[in-house]
């Protein structure tokens, strides 16, 4: 399986960082099968083109304005995703829409596209998630893990020792 779990967001804008924080938590807490990559895409746009190209499954993780109460977790797939990015909440979403369009034009689109999004409560300049969005991270992670399990590639929880070792060495960080 050739899958990318891509967390995007701006760490300086409170809940905008939720996608990055979810991917960091997954990297700290789980072991993934070969062919499943996790990436902190930050606010990158076209720089992600090569990473996103020709994937069997691309799972985007981001803050999204869905019109639901803050902390609501939404799952979208396929063509619902570019439509959502038309109502962008941040510049990186426009960049991701451009990347998806470029991949489509070159015939390198992911075969399957999913988005796990969390409705933000605050996009104010500040480091750290609001409590309501931080509380929603568990559900968002569970949805990602469920997508992988459905594809026959379940993630394996790390032992406490393995988690401590990853934390200490910083091996869970994989920024672009």
Secondary structure, DSSP 8 states (H G I E B T S, - for coil): --EEEEEE--TTBGGGGHHHHHHHHHHHHEE--TTEEEEEEET-SGGGHHHHTT-SEEEEEEE---SS-TT-EEEEETTHHHHHHTT-SSHHHHHHHHHHHHHHHHT---SEEEEEEE--S--SSBSS--HHHHHHHHHHHHHHHHHHHHTT---EE--HHHHHHHHHHTTT--B-
